[in-house]
Amino acid sequence: MSQIVELPDDLADALTDEASRLGLSLPEYAVQLLAAARPSASTVRSGADLVAFWQAAGLVGSRPEIADSQSVARRLRDQAQYRDE
């Protein structure tokens, strides 16, 4: 089903920029945003369900600049543990 939504120029520009950064067209990005904002009827019951949810939301592979996620996670944990109080 096709729908037309009128957006303010600043919002359209921001969404277009974000879609481009993710390698998506504006309509593809809009569909992802709307699908992610919609309440889910299913519940995440396992790790596989969670990964499937992340993939559907476009989160898996969304940070291609991170080559070694384990070292980044370790660094973030260290920063959180030893930050100044």
MITORGU-693424 format. One line per field, with one value per atom (N, C-alpha, C, O): residue in one letter; x, y, z. Coordinates in Angstrom, 1 decimal. Last residue first. Example, Ala and Ser with C-alpha at 12.3 -4.5 7.8 and 13.67 -1.06 7.14 Angstrom:
BEGIN
aa	c(S_S_S_S_A_A_A_A)
x	c(12.8_13.7_12.9_13.4_13.2_12.3_13.2_14.2)
y	c(-2.2_-1.1_0.0_1.1_-5.7_-4.5_-3.3_-3.3)
z	c(7.1_7.1_7.9_8.0_7.8_7.8_7.8_8.5)
This chain:
BEGIN
aa	c(E_E_E_E_D_D_D_D_R_R_R_R_Y_Y_Y_Y_Q_Q_Q_Q_A_A_A_A_Q_Q_Q_Q_D_D_D_D_R_R_R_R_L_L_L_L_R_R_R_R_R_R_R_R_A_A_A_A_V_V_V_V_S_S_S_S_Q_Q_Q_Q_S_S_S_S_D_D_D_D_A_A_A_A_I_I_I_I_E_E_E_E_P_P_P_P_R_R_R_R_S_S_S_S_G_G_G_G_V_V_V_V_L_L_L_L_G_G_G_G_A_A_A_A_A_A_A_A_Q_Q_Q_Q_W_W_W_W_F_F_F_F_A_A_A_A_V_V_V_V_L_L_L_L_D_D_D_D_A_A_A_A_G_G_G_G_S_S_S_S_R_R_R_R_V_V_V_V_T_T_T_T_S_S_S_S_A_A_A_A_S_S_S_S_P_P_P_P_R_R_R_R_A_A_A_A_A_A_A_A_A_A_A_A_L_L_L_L_L_L_L_L_Q_Q_Q_Q_V_V_V_V_A_A_A_A_Y_Y_Y_Y_E_E_E_E_P_P_P_P_L_L_L_L_S_S_S_S_L_L_L_L_G_G_G_G_L_L_L_L_R_R_R_R_S_S_S_S_A_A_A_A_E_E_E_E_D_D_D_D_T_T_T_T_L_L_L_L_A_A_A_A_D_D_D_D_A_A_A_A_L_L_L_L_D_D_D_D_D_D_D_D_P_P_P_P_L_L_L_L_E_E_E_E_V_V_V_V_I_I_I_I_Q_Q_Q_Q_S_S_S_S_M_M_M_M)
x	c(35.3_34.0_33.8_32.8_36.7_36.8_35.4_34.4_36.5_36.3_36.4_36.2_36.9_38.0_37.8_38.7_34.6_35.1_36.1_36.0_34.4_33.3_33.8_33.4_36.8_36.5_35.4_35.6_36.3_37.4_37.2_37.5_34.1_34.0_35.1_34.8_35.4_34.2_34.0_33.7_37.3_37.7_36.6_36.9_35.5_36.5_36.9_37.0_34.3_33.5_34.4_34.0_36.5_35.8_35.0_34.9_37.2_38.2_37.5_37.8_34.9_35.3_36.2_36.1_34.8_33.8_34.2_33.8_36.8_36.9_36.0_36.4_35.9_36.4_36.4_36.1_33.7_34.3_34.6_33.8_32.6_33.9_34.5_35.7_30.0_31.1_32.5_33.4_27.5_28.8_29.9_30.8_25.5_25.2_26.5_26.5_25.4_26.2_26.1_26.5_22.3_23.4_24.1_23.6_20.1_21.2_22.4_23.5_17.7_18.8_20.0_20.9_15.6_15.7_16.9_17.1_16.2_15.1_15.1_14.6_18.5_18.6_17.5_17.6_17.3_18.3_18.5_18.6_15.6_15.0_16.0_15.6_17.5_16.6_15.9_15.7_18.7_19.5_18.6_18.9_16.5_17.1_17.9_17.8_16.1_15.0_15.6_15.2_18.5_18.3_17.1_17.2_18.2_19.2_19.0_19.3_14.6_16.0_16.9_16.6_12.4_12.5_13.8_14.2_10.7_12.0_12.2_12.2_7.4_8.3_9.6_9.6_5.2_6.0_7.0_7.3_4.1_3.3_4.0_3.6_5.7_5.8_4.8_4.7_4.7_4.8_4.8_4.0_6.8_5.5_5.7_6.6_9.3_8.5_7.2_6.6_10.2_10.8_10.0_10.1_8.6_8.4_9.1_8.5_9.5_8.1_7.9_7.2_12.2_11.8_10.4_10.2_11.8_12.5_12.2_11.9_10.5_9.8_10.5_9.8_12.5_11.2_10.5_9.9_14.4_14.7_13.4_13.3_13.0_13.5_13.7_13.3_12.6_11.5_11.9_11.1_15.4_14.6_13.3_13.0_17.6_16.8_16.0_15.8_20.7_19.3_18.7_19.2_23.2_23.1_21.7_21.6_23.4_23.1_23.1_22.9_23.6_24.7_24.6_25.6_21.0_22.2_23.4_24.2_19.5_19.3_20.5_21.0_20.5_20.7_20.5_21.3_19.6_21.1_21.4_22.3_16.9_17.6_19.1_19.7_16.4_16.1_16.8_17.3_17.1_17.8_17.6_18.5_15.3_16.7_17.5_18.4_12.9_13.1_14.6_15.2_13.2_13.1_13.4_14.1_13.2_14.4_14.4_15.4_10.7_12.0_13.2_14.0_8.2_8.9_10.3_10.9_6.5_7.4_7.9_8.1_3.6_4.3_5.2_4.7_3.3_3.4_4.2_5.3_1.4_2.2_2.2_1.1_1.5_1.0_1.9_3.1_0.6_1.4_0.7_-0.6_0.8_0.0_0.9_1.9)
y	c(9.9_10.1_11.5_11.8_8.8_9.7_9.9_10.0_5.3_6.8_7.5_7.0_2.6_3.5_4.9_5.7_1.4_1.0_2.0_2.2_2.6_2.8_2.4_3.1_1.7_3.2_3.4_4.3_-1.0_-0.5_1.0_1.5_-1.2_-1.6_-1.0_-0.6_-0.2_0.5_0.1_1.0_-2.2_-0.8_0.0_0.8_-4.4_-4.4_-3.0_-2.7_-3.5_-3.7_-3.8_-3.2_-3.5_-2.2_-2.4_-1.5_-6.2_-5.2_-3.9_-3.2_-7.2_-7.6_-6.7_-6.4_-6.1_-5.7_-6.1_-5.4_-5.0_-6.0_-5.6_-4.8_-3.1_-4.4_-5.4_-6.6_-0.7_-1.5_-2.8_-3.7_0.4_0.9_0.1_0.3_-0.6_-1.3_-0.8_-1.5_-0.8_-0.1_-0.7_-1.4_-2.4_-1.0_-0.2_1.0_-5.1_-4.6_-3.1_-2.6_-5.1_-5.9_-5.4_-5.3_-3.3_-3.0_-3.9_-3.4_-3.6_-3.1_-2.7_-1.9_-4.9_-3.5_-2.8_-1.6_-7.5_-6.9_-5.4_-4.6_-7.9_-7.9_-7.3_-6.5_-7.8_-6.8_-6.7_-5.7_-10.1_-8.7_-7.7_-6.7_-12.0_-11.9_-10.5_-9.8_-11.8_-11.5_-11.3_-10.4_-12.6_-11.2_-10.9_-9.7_-15.2_-14.2_-12.8_-12.0_-16.2_-16.3_-15.3_-14.6_-16.0_-15.2_-15.2_-14.1_-15.9_-16.6_-15.7_-14.6_-14.5_-15.6_-16.2_-17.0_-11.6_-12.2_-13.2_-12.9_-11.8_-11.5_-12.2_-13.3_-10.1_-11.3_-10.8_-9.7_-7.7_-8.7_-9.9_-10.5_-4.6_-5.9_-6.9_-6.8_-1.3_-2.3_-3.7_-4.0_0.5_-0.2_-1.3_-2.0_1.3_2.1_1.4_1.7_-0.3_-0.4_0.3_-0.1_0.5_-0.9_-1.0_-1.7_3.1_2.9_1.5_1.3_2.7_3.5_3.2_3.0_1.2_0.6_1.3_0.7_3.1_1.8_1.2_0.6_5.0_5.3_4.1_4.0_3.6_4.0_4.3_4.0_3.3_2.1_2.5_1.7_6.1_5.2_3.9_3.5_6.9_7.5_6.6_6.4_4.1_5.2_5.7_5.1_3.5_3.2_4.4_5.5_3.8_3.1_2.7_1.8_5.2_3.8_3.1_1.8_7.8_7.2_5.7_5.0_8.0_7.9_7.3_6.5_8.2_7.1_6.9_5.8_10.6_9.4_8.2_7.2_12.4_12.3_11.0_10.3_12.0_11.7_11.5_10.6_13.0_11.6_11.2_10.0_15.7_14.9_13.4_12.6_16.5_16.6_15.7_15.0_16.2_15.4_15.4_14.3_18.1_16.6_15.8_14.8_20.4_20.1_18.6_17.9_20.4_20.3_19.9_19.0_18.2_19.5_19.3_18.3_16.0_16.2_17.6_18.2_14.2_15.5_15.7_15.7_11.1_11.8_13.1_13.1_8.8_10.0_10.7_11.0_5.3_6.4_7.6_7.4_2.2_3.4_4.5_4.6_-1.2_0.0_1.2_1.3)
z	c(39.0_39.7_40.1_40.7_36.0_37.2_37.7_37.0_35.0_34.8_36.1_37.2_35.0_35.5_35.3_35.4_33.9_35.2_35.8_37.0_31.4_32.4_33.8_34.7_30.2_30.4_31.4_32.2_30.2_31.0_31.2_32.3_28.4_29.8_30.7_31.8_26.1_26.7_28.2_29.0_25.7_25.9_26.6_27.5_25.2_26.3_26.7_27.9_22.8_24.0_25.3_26.3_21.1_21.4_22.7_23.5_21.1_21.7_22.0_23.0_19.9_21.2_21.9_23.1_17.3_18.3_19.7_20.7_15.1_16.2_17.3_18.2_13.3_12.8_13.9_13.6_12.8_13.9_13.4_13.1_10.6_10.9_12.1_12.4_10.4_9.6_9.9_9.6_12.1_12.4_11.7_12.4_11.4_11.3_11.6_11.4_11.8_10.7_10.5_9.4_13.1_12.8_11.6_10.5_12.9_13.8_13.6_13.8_11.5_10.8_11.7_11.3_12.7_13.0_12.2_12.3_11.9_11.4_11.6_10.7_13.6_12.2_11.5_10.5_16.1_15.8_14.3_13.7_15.9_16.1_15.7_15.0_15.7_14.6_14.7_13.7_18.2_17.0_15.8_15.0_19.8_19.9_18.7_18.2_19.0_18.8_18.9_18.1_19.9_18.5_18.1_17.1_22.7_22.0_20.5_19.9_23.3_23.3_22.6_22.1_23.4_24.4_24.3_25.2_22.9_22.7_23.8_25.0_21.8_22.8_22.5_21.9_19.4_19.9_21.0_21.1_18.8_19.4_20.0_21.0_19.2_18.7_19.5_20.7_18.2_19.2_18.7_17.8_15.9_16.1_17.2_17.2_15.4_16.4_16.8_17.8_13.4_14.7_15.8_16.9_11.3_11.8_13.2_14.0_11.0_11.4_11.9_12.9_10.2_11.4_11.9_13.1_7.9_9.0_10.3_11.3_6.3_6.6_7.8_8.7_6.1_6.7_7.1_8.2_4.6_6.0_6.7_7.9_2.2_2.9_4.4_5.3_1.4_1.7_2.5_3.4_1.2_2.2_2.5_3.6_0.8_0.3_1.4_2.4_2.6_2.2_1.5_1.6_3.8_2.5_2.1_1.3_6.1_6.2_4.9_4.9_5.0_5.8_6.0_6.1_3.9_3.0_3.7_3.2_6.2_5.3_4.4_4.1_7.2_7.9_7.1_7.2_5.1_5.4_6.2_5.9_5.3_4.0_4.3_3.8_7.8_7.5_6.3_6.2_7.4_8.4_8.2_8.3_5.4_5.2_6.2_5.8_6.8_5.5_5.2_4.9_8.8_9.1_7.9_8.0_7.3_8.1_8.5_8.6_5.9_5.2_6.0_5.6_7.3_7.3_6.6_6.7_5.1_6.2_6.1_5.0_4.2_4.1_5.3_6.4_2.8_4.1_3.8_3.3_1.1_1.0_2.3_2.9_0.6_1.3_1.1_0.9_-0.8_-0.9_-0.1_-0.1_0.0_0.0_0.0_0.8)
